[in-house]
C-alpha cells in the first residue's frame, strides 16, 4: 500500500509570504504560521464597479490565503493546484499526478 505524501502549501510554488512576514520570520525559517502564506493562483485583479449609491467604486486587487484555499477554495484538502517549488519535491508532484 503506497504512503500518500503530504502536500504542504509552504512547498507549493504558488504560495508567497509578504515582505514584512519574511523579515519577522527570518525568511520563513522560524515562527511561521499558516496565516502568513498567500496563494498567488487565486489572484483577482483590481476592477471598477458601478455602485448605484456613490457611482464608480474601485475594488483593490486581492490574493486569498493558502489556508482558506485548502479549507474552502478550489484547491481543497487534496491540494488540487499544488505544484512543487523545489526540486526535492518533484517526485511528490509526479506521484500526485499519477494517482489523482
PyMOL commands that set and color helices and strands:
alter all, ss='L'
color gray80, all
select helices_A, chain A and resi 9-11+19-24+34-36+40-42+66-72+87-99
alter helices_A, ss='H'
color red, helices_A
select strands_A, chain A and resi 15-17+37-39+47-51+55-59
alter strands_A, ss='S'
color yellow, strands_A
deselect
rebuild
show_as cartoon
